[in-house]
């Protein structure tokens, strides 16, 4: 099956690019290219096995992740706008002289910024968990259709990693999930396996 063979290499290479997120200057671009290649690979698998829900779940996962980031930024910006405006107006006062903050003012501004950042992170976290649920559905379907158990493991690791990202250990689990995803794609069988009882 050419689609699955193509998916094997596209997904594997895309997953490797996703690992390069922290590379200086180009990491984010490489990550985006990697996600696109993985999505194309999943589309090829979905076409090969005749199950459109595999790609649909992957697409929903990606959209939720993007929307979550945008909503998180919007929430953080809207909640932190008043604090930023106060800092800006004080630092660049109309008379050209900056004025120091009193301790209560500084504390109030700090809490305003803290709440804005915290709320933004919580929104992104919730969207990431929901996104990873759809990713897990997609990968579980691939696992069932092709008998590739590592995809099921990858989906579970993404879900656990997203849930635990709030306590930072989740980022390590997400890193491991991408490594397992690389192996899952490169060891992908080229023929659907017979269902096992």
ABEGO torsion letter per residue (X at the ends): XAAAAAAAAAAAAAAAAAAAAABBGAAAAAAAAAAAAAAAAAAAAAAAAGBAAAAAAAAAAAAAAAAAAAAAAAAAAAAAAAAAAAAAAAABBAAGBBBBBBAAAAAAAAAAAAAAAAAAAAAAAAAAAAAAAAAAAAAAAAAAAAGBAAAAAAAAAAAAAAAAAAAGAAAAAAAAAAAAAAAAAAABBABBBBBBX
